[in-house]
Amino acid sequence: MSEDLIQFNVENQVAIVIFNRPEKLNALNFSMFLTLDKIIKTIKKDKNIRAVVLKSIGNDFCTGLDVASVMKNPIQVLKLLFKFLPGNANLAQRVTLGWQSLPIPVIAQIQGRCWGGGMQIVLGADYRVAHTDASLSIMEARWGLCPDMGASVQLAKLMPYDQVMWLSTHAETIDAQQAKRLNLVSFVCNDVEKQTQLLLNKIFSKSPDTVSAVKRLYQTSHAINTRRALARETFNQIKLLLSKNTRRVMKANTHKQQVKFSDRSKW
């Protein structure tokens, strides 16, 4: 069952998504793409969820596409790449960019090998927490291919052009510290669970509407001109000023009380 290869549950308003194919180094078969796409849509509908954590069972996060499994069925390849309009995301791209479509923070925990499609998936996260033993690579050039799961969109936000070119054409593996210097990962540590929990604590201490507004604001500011970015800032701020959670924060701060948030608005 594909659901067994990607586990999903919600704990204390945190969606936990777990890659569970350690015997194959968590390599992606076709059913895993379908399950991830379905999970993203499920999370998007639940306003009670305030964060997502991507993680994996075993020594490696994900070594990319299970080439032998997927390529033996040409129909699966077609379904991964098919799109109605050129500018739309196909199934392969949705499992990366889909995390960015969520109005809540997404944290990826990286250990061991995070290569190819696995690397592209974590690029869709807002925070990447890498273990000191992590090995990362945009590996498609080794197969005579280019990144095709949305990496071009995300890497352009994270890295200068020359570094993106080097990473994508050389297809070399880099360690966690080098990935941090290149801005590919947010944190490098020996305890990814502890670092993730620290992030979650900070996220939960703020209004869910504020967190969503900030995510939407900086997502769009990368892709639009200055006038539209300034308009988006004002629009989001007005929406927050009208938000129930903002009023609760202001009241709690005024009276030095603990704030209790309601579900976020639609962002």
C-alpha positions in Angstrom: 0.0 0.0 0.0 1.3 3.5 -0.9 0.0 4.8 2.4 2.5 2.5 4.2 5.4 4.0 2.2 4.3 7.6 3.2 3.0 7.8 6.8 0.8 10.7 7.7 -0.7 11.8 11.0 -1.5 15.0 12.9 -0.2 15.4 16.5 -0.9 18.6 18.5 -1.7 20.6 15.4 1.5 19.5 13.6 1.2 17.3 10.4 3.9 14.6 10.5 4.8 13.2 7.0 7.2 10.3 7.1 9.0 8.5 4.3 8.9 4.8 5.1 10.8 2.9 2.6 14.2 2.4 4.3 15.0 -0.8 2.5 15.1 1.2 -0.8 16.8 4.2 0.9 13.4 5.9 0.8 13.6 6.2 -3.0 10.4 7.5 -4.6 8.1 5.1 -6.6 5.1 6.4 -8.4 2.6 5.6 -5.7 4.6 7.8 -3.2 4.2 10.8 -5.5 0.4 10.2 -5.5 0.3 9.9 -1.8 2.4 13.0 -1.2 0.1 15.0 -3.5 -3.0 13.7 -1.7 -1.5 14.6 1.7 -0.7 18.1 0.7 -4.3 18.7 -0.4 -5.5 17.2 2.9 -3.3 19.5 5.0 -4.4 22.5 2.9 -8.0 22.0 3.9 -7.4 21.7 7.6 -7.1 25.1 9.2 -6.4 23.6 12.6 -2.9 22.4 11.4 -0.3 25.0 12.2 2.9 23.4 10.9 4.2 20.4 8.9 7.3 18.2 9.6 8.8 16.1 6.8 11.0 13.2 8.0 12.0 9.7 7.2 12.6 6.3 8.7 16.1 4.8 8.3 19.5 6.3 7.7 18.7 8.3 4.7 16.0 11.0 4.0 15.5 10.1 0.3 17.8 9.1 -2.5 15.6 10.4 -5.3 13.6 8.6 -7.9 13.4 4.8 -7.9 14.4 4.8 -11.6 14.0 1.1 -12.2 10.5 1.1 -10.7 9.1 4.2 -12.5 10.8 3.8 -15.9 9.6 0.3 -16.5 6.1 1.7 -16.9 6.0 4.5 -19.5 2.4 5.5 -18.4 3.8 6.4 -15.0 6.4 8.6 -16.5 3.7 10.3 -18.5 1.5 10.8 -15.5 4.4 12.4 -13.6 5.2 14.9 -16.3 1.7 15.6 -17.8 0.2 19.1 -17.3 -2.8 20.8 -19.0 -1.0 24.1 -19.4 2.8 24.7 -19.6 2.9 27.0 -16.6 1.0 24.6 -14.3 2.8 22.2 -12.0 2.7 18.5 -12.9 2.6 15.7 -10.4 6.4 15.6 -10.0 6.5 19.4 -9.4 3.5 19.4 -7.0 5.3 17.3 -4.4 7.9 20.0 -4.2 6.0 23.2 -4.8 2.9 21.9 -3.0 4.5 22.5 0.4 5.0 26.2 -0.6 1.3 26.3 -1.5 0.4 25.6 2.2 -0.2 28.7 4.3 1.8 27.2 7.2 5.5 26.6 7.9 7.0 23.3 6.6 10.1 21.9 8.3 12.2 19.1 6.6 14.4 16.9 8.7 17.4 15.7 6.7 19.7 12.8 7.7 22.0 10.7 5.6 21.5 10.9 1.8 19.2 13.6 0.4 19.7 13.3 -3.3 17.9 14.1 -6.6 14.1 14.1 -6.1 14.6 13.9 -2.3 16.6 17.1 -2.4 14.0 18.8 -4.6 11.2 17.9 -2.2 13.0 19.5 0.8 13.5 22.6 -1.3 9.7 23.0 -1.0 10.1 23.3 2.8 10.4 26.6 4.6 13.1 25.3 6.9 15.6 22.5 6.3 17.2 21.0 9.4 20.1 18.8 8.5 22.0 16.4 10.6 25.8 16.8 10.6 26.0 13.5 8.6 23.7 14.6 5.8 24.8 14.4 2.2 22.9 16.5 -0.4 22.9 16.6 -4.2 21.0 17.9 -7.2 21.9 14.7 -9.1 19.9 14.8 -12.3 22.8 15.8 -14.5 24.4 12.5 -13.8 21.6 10.9 -15.8 21.9 13.5 -18.6 18.8 15.3 -17.2 18.0 18.6 -15.5 16.1 19.2 -12.3 12.3 18.9 -13.1 10.5 18.9 -9.8 10.4 22.6 -9.2 14.0 23.1 -8.1 14.5 25.9 -10.6 11.8 27.9 -8.8 13.1 27.3 -5.3 16.9 27.4 -5.9 16.5 30.9 -7.5 15.2 32.1 -4.2 17.9 30.6 -2.1 21.2 30.9 -4.1 23.1 33.1 -6.5 23.0 32.1 -10.2 26.6 30.8 -10.4 26.1 28.5 -7.3 22.9 27.1 -8.8 24.7 26.4 -12.0 27.5 24.7 -10.2 25.2 22.6 -8.1 22.9 21.5 -10.9 25.5 20.9 -13.6 28.3 19.2 -11.5 25.8 16.9 -9.7 28.3 16.5 -6.9 27.4 15.5 -3.3 28.0 18.1 -0.6 28.1 17.7 3.1 25.8 19.5 5.6 28.2 22.3 6.4 28.8 23.1 2.8 25.1 23.0 2.2 24.7 25.6 5.0 27.3 27.9 3.4 25.4 27.6 0.1 22.1 28.4 1.9 20.6 25.1 1.0 19.9 24.2 4.6 18.7 26.4 7.5 20.3 24.5 10.4 23.0 21.9 10.9 22.9 20.0 14.2 23.4 16.6 15.9 19.8 16.5 17.1 17.3 17.3 14.4 14.3 16.5 16.6 15.4 19.0 19.2 16.0 21.7 16.6 12.7 21.0 15.0 10.9 21.3 18.3 12.6 24.6 19.0 11.3 25.9 15.7 7.8 24.6 16.4 7.8 26.3 19.8 8.6 29.6 18.2 6.0 29.1 15.5 3.3 28.2 18.0 4.1 31.3 20.1 2.9 33.5 17.3 -0.5 34.1 15.8 -1.2 31.5 13.1 -2.5 34.3 10.9 0.7 36.3 11.3 2.8 33.3 10.4 0.6 32.6 7.3 0.7 36.2 6.2 4.4 36.4 6.5 4.9 33.2 4.5 2.6 34.5 1.7 4.3 37.9 1.7 7.8 36.7 1.2 6.8 34.0 -1.2 5.2 36.6 -3.5 7.9 39.3 -3.1 10.4 37.0 -4.8 8.3 36.8 -7.9 6.6 40.2 -8.3 7.7 43.8 -8.9 8.2 46.4 -6.2 4.8 48.0 -6.6 3.0 44.7 -6.3 5.2 43.7 -3.3 4.3 46.9 -1.5 0.6 46.4 -2.3 0.8 42.9 -1.0 2.4 44.2 2.3 -0.4 46.6 2.8 -3.1 44.1 1.9 -1.7 41.5 4.3 -1.4 44.0 7.1 -5.0 45.2 6.8 -6.2 41.6 6.7 -4.2 40.9 9.9 -5.5 44.0 11.6 -9.0 42.6 11.0 -8.0 39.2 12.3 -9.4 37.7 15.5 -6.0 36.3 16.4 -4.4 39.7 16.1 -6.9 41.2 18.5 -6.2 38.3 20.9 -2.4 39.0 20.7 -2.9 42.7 21.4 -5.2 42.0 24.3 -2.9 39.4 25.8 0.2 41.6 25.5 -1.7 44.5 27.0 -2.8 42.5 30.0 0.4 40.4 30.1 -1.6 37.2 29.7 -1.1 33.9 27.8 -2.7 34.1 24.4 -4.9 31.3 23.0 -5.2 31.3 19.3 -8.2 30.3 17.2 -7.8 28.5 13.8 -6.1 30.6 11.1 -8.0 32.5 8.5 -7.8 31.5 4.8 -4.5 32.7 3.2 
